[in-house]
Amino acid sequence: DKPLVDKRKNTGHSGSQTPPPPLQRQAPPSRQAPQQAAPVDDIDDDIPF
């Protein structure tokens, strides 16, 4: 975890752009998990309202 944080800190002003990548990586797996676990979650995620 320390090495990952170092890379993020290295970006400096890019820090804002660094968070999105890690979040996106976790988004795909998280989306698939709820879909298979609970279909209701999938609908909630699908509905932007």
Secondary structure, DSSP 8 states (H G I E B T S, - for coil): -HHHHHHHHHHGGGGGTSSHHHHHHHHHHHHHHHHHH-HHHHHHHH---
